[in-house]
Amino acid sequence: MAAIRSRTLRAPRLKRTALAIEAQLLDTRLAFDSVAADYDGPRGNNVLIRRMRRALWKAVCDELPPGSRLLDLGCGTGIDAVAFARRGYRVTATDWSARMVERTRARAAHAAMSSGIDAQHVGIHQLDQLAGEFDGIYSNLGPMNCVPDLRAAAAECARLLRPGGKLVCSVIGRICPWEIGHYALRGRFGRARVRAARGATPVGMNRHTIWARYYLPREFYRSFAEHFSLCGYRALGLFMPPPYLVDYYRRHRRWCHRLGRLDERLGAALVLRGMGDHFLIVMSARSRA
Ligand SMILES: C[S@@+](CC[C@H](N)C(=O)[O-])C[C@H]1O[C@@H](n2cnc3c(N)ncnc32)[C@H](O)[C@@H]1O
């Protein structure tokens, strides 16, 4: 009797949770749809974003030779997809925002790379809709932070990768000393603590809301551990300021170049590698049982 009662109480709660997650996914899609047209403006030219972007390019190129089949999760406007297609990779580029997918198709056409890029409107939470086998999967600059069920995404990534295939992600981290210092010094302690929140956190963008989850690298890897072995991870943007402080970078260019060198030298060091604006993590798909 008690079991029946608890089951009947649990069912509506599960339904409410599923509806809330669906609503959050829609909010996030609307937010990115709303910025897609201008997404590469100042952001695309942001030198601090370009540095982090190139770190993922290097990791993918170090792991996989040209000609490999790649899946891009959360491709945005297709900057990475075109860069990899130019280097001879075959790319399936996916995004949850239809407007971003349109931008990727347009970029591929403009670069005469349409034959090397297949852009599809598929969210990371919908990977069961994709078929085929990939040599590598990558996700650059935070799409994985918008996924409600990381374990389910991990299982789908494992299904889509050949055994030994690589998964390379740059993920927004939980401990960003620059951010904590920047906001705490201005007395904005709530903002300084945003990344400490557990679960989905609302982040404003263009008068819309993105629902993001923040991770430590080890926390992130836990959802993948069943299907992937960990090759390594490193901090991105630990000593360098985060991209939204690019004006600070411009005012203190020489000093920041030194900080950039510290990032390169120490970003993979013990303890430090768990911090930074983002972290870059590389995993290898285990053989299927
Ligand atoms: C910060 S942008 C990064 C875009 C691109 N990877 C880049 O490096 O420029 C985040 C992207 O993730 C996409 N995104 C958000 N939630 C997603 C989801 N659940 N599945 C797939 N893409 C998602 C957004 O539409 C957006 O294009």
The ligand as a Tripos MOL2 file, in Angstrom:
@<TRIPOS>MOLECULE
LIG
   27    29     1     0     0
SMALL
NO_CHARGES

@<TRIPOS>ATOM
      1 C1         28.6700   29.4620  -26.3740 C.3       1 LIG1
      2 S1         27.9980   28.8090  -27.8460 S.3       1 LIG1
      3 C2         29.3650   27.9420  -28.5370 C.3       1 LIG1
      4 C3         29.1630   27.7060  -30.0130 C.3       1 LIG1
      5 C4         30.3380   27.0710  -30.7560 C.3       1 LIG1
      6 N1         30.6760   25.7760  -30.2510 N.3       1 LIG1
      7 C5         31.5370   27.9720  -30.7400 C.2       1 LIG1
      8 O1         32.5760   27.5370  -30.2800 O.co2     1 LIG1
      9 O2         31.4330   29.1120  -31.2160 O.co2     1 LIG1
     10 C6         26.9570   27.5360  -27.2750 C.3       1 LIG1
     11 C7         26.1970   26.8150  -28.3840 C.3       1 LIG1
     12 O3         25.5780   25.6690  -27.8080 O.3       1 LIG1
     13 C8         24.2970   25.5390  -28.3710 C.3       1 LIG1
     14 N2         23.4630   24.7440  -27.4590 N.ar      1 LIG1
     15 C9         22.8920   25.1180  -26.2920 C.ar      1 LIG1
     16 N3         22.2160   24.0910  -25.7560 N.ar      1 LIG1
     17 C10        22.3850   23.0460  -26.5890 C.ar      1 LIG1
     18 C11        21.9320   21.7010  -26.5960 C.ar      1 LIG1
     19 N4         21.1570   21.2130  -25.6180 N.pl3     1 LIG1
     20 N5         22.2960   20.9200  -27.6260 N.ar      1 LIG1
     21 C12        23.0740   21.3970  -28.6290 C.ar      1 LIG1
     22 N6         23.5000   22.6530  -28.6910 N.ar      1 LIG1
     23 C13        23.1790   23.4650  -27.6710 C.ar      1 LIG1
     24 C14        23.8150   26.9510  -28.5800 C.3       1 LIG1
     25 O4         22.7580   27.0350  -29.5020 O.3       1 LIG1
     26 C15        25.0940   27.6310  -29.0410 C.3       1 LIG1
     27 O5         25.2300   27.5740  -30.4220 O.3       1 LIG1
@<TRIPOS>BOND
     1     1     2 1
     2     2     3 1
     3     2    10 1
     4     3     4 1
     5     4     5 1
     6     5     6 1
     7     5     7 1
     8     7     8 2
     9     7     9 1
    10    10    11 1
    11    11    12 1
    12    11    26 1
    13    12    13 1
    14    13    14 1
    15    13    24 1
    16    14    15 ar
    17    14    23 ar
    18    15    16 ar
    19    16    17 ar
    20    17    18 ar
    21    17    23 ar
    22    18    19 1
    23    18    20 ar
    24    20    21 ar
    25    21    22 ar
    26    22    23 ar
    27    24    25 1
    28    24    26 1
    29    26    27 1
@<TRIPOS>SUBSTRUCTURE
     1 LIG1         1 GROUP 0 **** ****
